[in-house]
């Protein structure tokens, strides 16, 4: 398993995704043993933009993601706070957004009003 909670072990690249309170960057994890860099994603959240109740939920979600071994859940490989920004390292999934993947893999689902329920069923396996 790879990952680290040390910001010095990562090199941040260009942004690859944007959300309401975060930006996702392509990054490289540099193992301490000198092994080859591993491509990863770094989600950077601006903690000043989140209400206090969301911070507690985010903390719980991050902890659960780091412990999960479910194949449909991205594991957190490291996290740290620098100033008012939270960094979350995870595997780089570069096949597009969930909406993109669904649109091409299950075209009928993207046209249905019940696509959220369809997505939920597909994620469960």
WOZIPE-V132993 format. One line per field, one symbol per residue. phi: phi as a letter, one per 40 degrees, with the letter a starting at -180 (. if undefined). Layout:
BEGIN
phi->???
END
This chain:
BEGIN
phi->.bhacbcccbbcbccbabbcbabbbcabcbcccgccdbcabbcbbccccbcdccccccccccccccccbcccbcccciaabbgbbbbbcadcbbchcdccccdccbdccccccccccccccccch
END
